[in-house]
Amino acid sequence: MLKVVVDATPVDLKPSGVGFYIANLICALDVLQKEENFQLGVVYQPGLKNWLRGDFIFPECFKNSSQQYLLPLPVRVSDLLLALAFKPSLSYLEKYFGSPDILHGTNYSVYPCQNSLKVMNIYDLTFIKYPNYTDSVVKTYTKRVKRCLQWTDLVLTISESSKKDIIEYLKVDPKKVYVTPLASRYYFNYLSEEIAQSLEKQANYDFSKPYLLFVSTIEPRKNINTIITAFNFLKEKYKIEHQLILIGKKGWNYEPIFTAIENSPWANQIHHLDYLSNELVALFYSKADVFVYPSYYEGFGLPVLEAMTLGAPVISSNTSSIPEVTGDAAILIDPKDPIQLAEAIIKVISDSHLRQTLVNKGKERSQLFSWEKTAKETLKAYRKLI
């Protein structure tokens, strides 16, 4: 029987980004085990603070996983070993992974085990293509990824766009790169009317006021300043009644974004909401007049898929992976052109027929993606190696 161990280290209490992908992938693979006749294990490392406290508890979402393997080294130490390419020492750690047929490194690295085949996730190449959009930690990825590629048997990525970048910039053999698209945390009719009404009372917003919505980390790559510029233009020229809502945790170099908000003549109509529950984010998606996402570069662009799933008409970038996700179910614009973004927004909010067409197409498009499909494609990739 095929034995696979997946690294769940990046999963935390409030998973987003990589942690969100890993948590959902492992849960979907777990469901497939009997049907597909393979064994799934989960390996986890404590962060430095938890390690110093002696806290080696697995994340709650994996409590039902039958095969759990703890690597009793803090992440910083193993990252240092990887940076030094200290291969003999890392190979010795194989026993902590239960000696699997396949070890799946999920966060731009994989340990050089001697007897296991190695799979590594590379989600996007922001750190190579757009280093000015990355923080100091992400800037260190290039050396680590190139080092791990020396012993990696298969690379998994999340879009054809990222696959193309990996082949071009890292010179990886196209046969060694496999695409497994992501899926939404939501599904059609995720919120019942009763739950939605209850959530409205909890939300810190008056839903009688129409709004434009953005959901993601507040950081330069997401191009939020262009949204603010477009919003200012729409307020001044068209006197739109809409508010602008930005939902997401503050990421790297967020200060200029908040400066742009403060400098807007309509600053009191721009609202930043920090990390919210899945249900509250779903509520904001479902009631948005438009979802705007003019990101410069995405490995996949999950918020776009979430918005389409929950019935928000989408305006997004015509770059990187976004067109793969949206197909013809969104209006795609040049992310460098705030006026083009503004004109697309005014079209959607002033044309109910166009808006409904985008909603219908988005819901239909979103049905092409599911975590079950992601897990099955991942399993197919594993089996290509055996």
ZAKEMAR-42797 format. One record per residue (C-alpha): x, y, z; residue number from 1. Coordinates in steps of 0.02 Angstrom, whole numbers. Layout:
REM residues N
((X Y Z) NUM)
...
This chain:
REM residues 386
((0 0 0) 1)
((63 173 -46) 2)
((115 270 110) 3)
((116 460 99) 4)
((166 585 233) 5)
((118 768 212) 6)
((202 909 307) 7)
((69 1006 404) 8)
((189 1124 494) 9)
((122 1288 416) 10)
((-55 1257 483) 11)
((-97 1370 630) 12)
((-252 1417 731) 13)
((-316 1538 597) 14)
((-250 1462 436) 15)
((-235 1569 281) 16)
((-132 1554 123) 17)
((-19 1401 128) 18)
((-92 1340 294) 19)
((-268 1348 223) 20)
((-217 1244 71) 21)
((-128 1112 177) 22)
((-271 1093 303) 23)
((-399 1068 164) 24)
((-288 953 61) 25)
((-251 839 208) 26)
((-435 830 257) 27)
((-485 787 77) 28)
((-346 657 60) 29)
((-398 582 227) 30)
((-574 550 158) 31)
((-501 464 3) 32)
((-389 340 95) 33)
((-503 187 95) 34)
((-577 218 -76) 35)
((-405 243 -157) 36)
((-309 116 -53) 37)
((-166 220 17) 38)
((-109 271 190) 39)
((-94 453 241) 40)
((18 519 378) 41)
((41 696 444) 42)
((206 767 506) 43)
((215 922 613) 44)
((351 1032 687) 45)
((328 1155 829) 46)
((373 1338 805) 47)
((517 1402 912) 48)
((405 1477 1048) 49)
((304 1317 1065) 50)
((462 1213 1064) 51)
((538 1315 1206) 52)
((376 1290 1305) 53)
((377 1104 1268) 54)
((211 1124 1174) 55)
((212 988 1040) 56)
((24 977 1012) 57)
((-40 945 836) 58)
((-162 1073 762) 59)
((-342 1035 811) 60)
((-397 1001 631) 61)
((-285 846 625) 62)
((-341 769 790) 63)
((-427 625 697) 64)
((-278 584 586) 65)
((-224 406 628) 66)
((-41 426 577) 67)
((39 576 664) 68)
((226 605 665) 69)
((309 739 768) 70)
((477 809 714) 71)
((549 870 880) 72)
((647 1014 805) 73)
((588 1194 796) 74)
((557 1255 618) 75)
((700 1382 629) 76)
((827 1245 663) 77)
((772 1134 519) 78)
((765 1286 404) 79)
((944 1323 454) 80)
((995 1144 414) 81)
((911 1160 244) 82)
((999 1326 214) 83)
((1165 1243 252) 84)
((1115 1093 145) 85)
((1164 983 292) 86)
((1101 830 201) 87)
((1169 688 311) 88)
((1087 760 466) 89)
((921 789 376) 90)
((920 614 302) 91)
((940 545 477) 92)
((773 625 523) 93)
((680 508 405) 94)
((628 395 548) 95)
((523 538 618) 96)
((418 534 459) 97)
((375 349 476) 98)
((482 302 325) 99)
((349 341 192) 100)
((354 300 6) 101)
((322 485 -26) 102)
((364 635 82) 103)
((268 792 31) 104)
((349 957 81) 105)
((213 1087 73) 106)
((301 1254 97) 107)
((438 1283 -33) 108)
((549 1147 41) 109)
((563 959 68) 110)
((687 859 172) 111)
((814 752 77) 112)
((760 583 145) 113)
((862 439 72) 114)
((726 310 45) 115)
((570 416 13) 116)
((522 501 -149) 117)
((512 689 -122) 118)
((370 804 -177) 119)
((380 993 -150) 120)
((249 1130 -166) 121)
((299 1293 -252) 122)
((144 1403 -257) 123)
((211 1554 -351) 124)
((374 1642 -389) 125)
((339 1814 -317) 126)
((507 1808 -228) 127)
((598 1793 -397) 128)
((484 1889 -516) 129)
((431 2030 -400) 130)
((553 2039 -253) 131)
((492 2216 -216) 132)
((324 2140 -166) 133)
((399 2020 -38) 134)
((458 2034 141) 135)
((631 1989 207) 136)
((580 1809 250) 137)
((507 1771 78) 138)
((662 1845 -5) 139)
((763 1701 68) 140)
((658 1571 -25) 141)
((760 1572 -186) 142)
((914 1487 -112) 143)
((810 1364 -13) 144)
((701 1314 -161) 145)
((850 1292 -278) 146)
((938 1185 -147) 147)
((786 1075 -119) 148)
((760 1054 -307) 149)
((923 955 -309) 150)
((836 810 -222) 151)
((653 843 -266) 152)
((569 711 -375) 153)
((409 808 -415) 154)
((351 989 -396) 155)
((168 1027 -363) 156)
((99 1199 -404) 157)
((-74 1277 -411) 158)
((-94 1348 -587) 159)
((-28 1333 -763) 160)
((37 1511 -744) 161)
((146 1460 -596) 162)
((202 1302 -687) 163)
((262 1410 -832) 164)
((357 1523 -712) 165)
((438 1374 -622) 166)
((497 1301 -787) 167)
((561 1468 -850) 168)
((644 1541 -694) 169)
((699 1383 -601) 170)
((739 1280 -757) 171)
((638 1131 -694) 172)
((598 992 -818) 173)
((414 1017 -870) 174)
((383 831 -838) 175)
((426 859 -655) 176)
((295 996 -627) 177)
((114 948 -593) 178)
((-34 1068 -572) 179)
((-163 1039 -435) 180)
((-282 1189 -429) 181)
((-355 1252 -265) 182)
((-536 1257 -210) 183)
((-647 1374 -109) 184)
((-683 1356 76) 185)
((-864 1392 26) 186)
((-999 1306 -75) 187)
((-1159 1358 -161) 188)
((-1292 1410 -31) 189)
((-1160 1408 106) 190)
((-1264 1529 209) 191)
((-1449 1499 242) 192)
((-1561 1651 254) 193)
((-1582 1621 440) 194)
((-1393 1613 472) 195)
((-1362 1766 362) 196)
((-1488 1868 463) 197)
((-1407 1814 625) 198)
((-1233 1859 559) 199)
((-1292 2032 504) 200)
((-1324 2074 686) 201)
((-1144 2023 731) 202)
((-1060 2113 586) 203)
((-992 2286 618) 204)
((-1075 2358 462) 205)
((-1242 2430 406) 206)
((-1289 2321 258) 207)
((-1417 2448 195) 208)
((-1264 2539 124) 209)
((-1203 2461 -40) 210)
((-1017 2422 -50) 211)
((-869 2368 -156) 212)
((-769 2227 -76) 213)
((-588 2169 -70) 214)
((-533 2015 30) 215)
((-351 1965 56) 216)
((-193 2012 151) 217)
((-162 2199 157) 218)
((5 2211 66) 219)
((80 2296 -90) 220)
((63 2147 -210) 221)
((-126 2154 -193) 222)
((-129 2328 -272) 223)
((-252 2402 -147) 224)
((-193 2580 -182) 225)
((-264 2562 -358) 226)
((-433 2513 -282) 227)
((-428 2669 -173) 228)
((-383 2780 -322) 229)
((-526 2705 -424) 230)
((-645 2727 -277) 231)
((-596 2911 -258) 232)
((-624 2937 -445) 233)
((-796 2854 -440) 234)
((-848 2959 -290) 235)
((-792 3120 -372) 236)
((-851 3091 -551) 237)
((-1005 2981 -530) 238)
((-1054 3019 -349) 239)
((-1079 2832 -315) 240)
((-1163 2793 -150) 241)
((-1053 2642 -116) 242)
((-934 2614 29) 243)
((-770 2519 9) 244)
((-734 2371 124) 245)
((-562 2292 139) 246)
((-557 2128 236) 247)
((-391 2051 283) 248)
((-245 2042 402) 249)
((-109 2173 390) 250)
((36 2097 296) 251)
((204 2164 243) 252)
((229 2352 209) 253)
((45 2394 236) 254)
((76 2572 300) 255)
((66 2662 129) 256)
((-104 2582 101) 257)
((-174 2656 261) 258)
((-94 2822 218) 259)
((-189 2820 53) 260)
((-350 2785 149) 261)
((-319 2929 270) 262)
((-282 3046 124) 263)
((-443 3002 34) 264)
((-580 3135 41) 265)
((-697 2988 73) 266)
((-592 2905 209) 267)
((-746 2888 321) 268)
((-824 2775 187) 269)
((-675 2657 176) 270)
((-678 2519 307) 271)
((-539 2398 352) 272)
((-598 2241 442) 273)
((-465 2125 512) 274)
((-470 1935 516) 275)
((-654 1878 521) 276)
((-736 1708 540) 277)
((-770 1609 381) 278)
((-956 1643 403) 279)
((-937 1831 418) 280)
((-822 1840 266) 281)
((-952 1737 170) 282)
((-1086 1862 220) 283)
((-985 2008 152) 284)
((-950 1914 -10) 285)
((-1133 1870 -34) 286)
((-1195 2048 -11) 287)
((-1060 2141 -110) 288)
((-1113 2240 -264) 289)
((-941 2206 -338) 290)
((-788 2108 -284) 291)
((-628 2196 -341) 292)
((-460 2108 -347) 293)
((-332 2198 -457) 294)
((-183 2100 -387) 295)
((-20 2116 -483) 296)
((28 1933 -470) 297)
((-55 1775 -403) 298)
((-11 1592 -396) 299)
((-198 1556 -400) 300)
((-306 1698 -332) 301)
((-418 1606 -210) 302)
((-524 1757 -156) 303)
((-584 1773 -337) 304)
((-650 1594 -332) 305)
((-730 1622 -161) 306)
((-819 1778 -225) 307)
((-886 1686 -378) 308)
((-944 1540 -269) 309)
((-1047 1655 -158) 310)
((-1124 1759 -297) 311)
((-1020 1918 -302) 312)
((-984 1987 -476) 313)
((-795 1993 -499) 314)
((-678 2122 -573) 315)
((-497 2065 -569) 316)
((-328 2071 -657) 317)
((-291 2006 -830) 318)
((-122 1942 -770) 319)
((-38 1784 -701) 320)
((-160 1646 -647) 321)
((-319 1750 -630) 322)
((-387 1715 -807) 323)
((-369 1527 -774) 324)
((-480 1542 -621) 325)
((-613 1658 -693) 326)
((-628 1600 -874) 327)
((-759 1716 -949) 328)
((-849 1737 -782) 329)
((-768 1903 -733) 330)
((-716 2071 -803) 331)
((-526 2073 -816) 332)
((-430 2236 -817) 333)
((-250 2300 -823) 334)
((-202 2311 -638) 335)
((-93 2463 -672) 336)
((-240 2566 -737) 337)
((-355 2633 -598) 338)
((-470 2720 -724) 339)
((-499 2555 -815) 340)
((-543 2477 -647) 341)
((-661 2622 -606) 342)
((-748 2608 -774) 343)
((-773 2421 -751) 344)
((-848 2452 -578) 345)
((-969 2585 -642) 346)
((-1026 2466 -781) 347)
((-1067 2328 -657) 348)
((-1156 2436 -528) 349)
((-1260 2529 -659) 350)
((-1309 2379 -767) 351)
((-1412 2251 -673) 352)
((-1416 2132 -822) 353)
((-1224 2131 -834) 354)
((-1211 2108 -646) 355)
((-1329 1958 -647) 356)
((-1239 1881 -796) 357)
((-1074 1891 -700) 358)
((-1155 1817 -545) 359)
((-1228 1670 -643) 360)
((-1068 1636 -739) 361)
((-965 1648 -581) 362)
((-1071 1521 -488) 363)
((-1063 1402 -636) 364)
((-874 1424 -653) 365)
((-845 1392 -468) 366)
((-920 1217 -485) 367)
((-764 1164 -580) 368)
((-660 1173 -420) 369)
((-671 1066 -262) 370)
((-553 1001 -129) 371)
((-600 823 -179) 372)
((-536 860 -355) 373)
((-378 940 -283) 374)
((-346 786 -176) 375)
((-376 666 -322) 376)
((-258 765 -434) 377)
((-128 765 -295) 378)
((-145 576 -274) 379)
((-128 556 -463) 380)
((34 656 -453) 381)
((100 545 -312) 382)
((63 389 -413) 383)
((157 458 -564) 384)
((315 438 -458) 385)
((289 257 -406) 386)
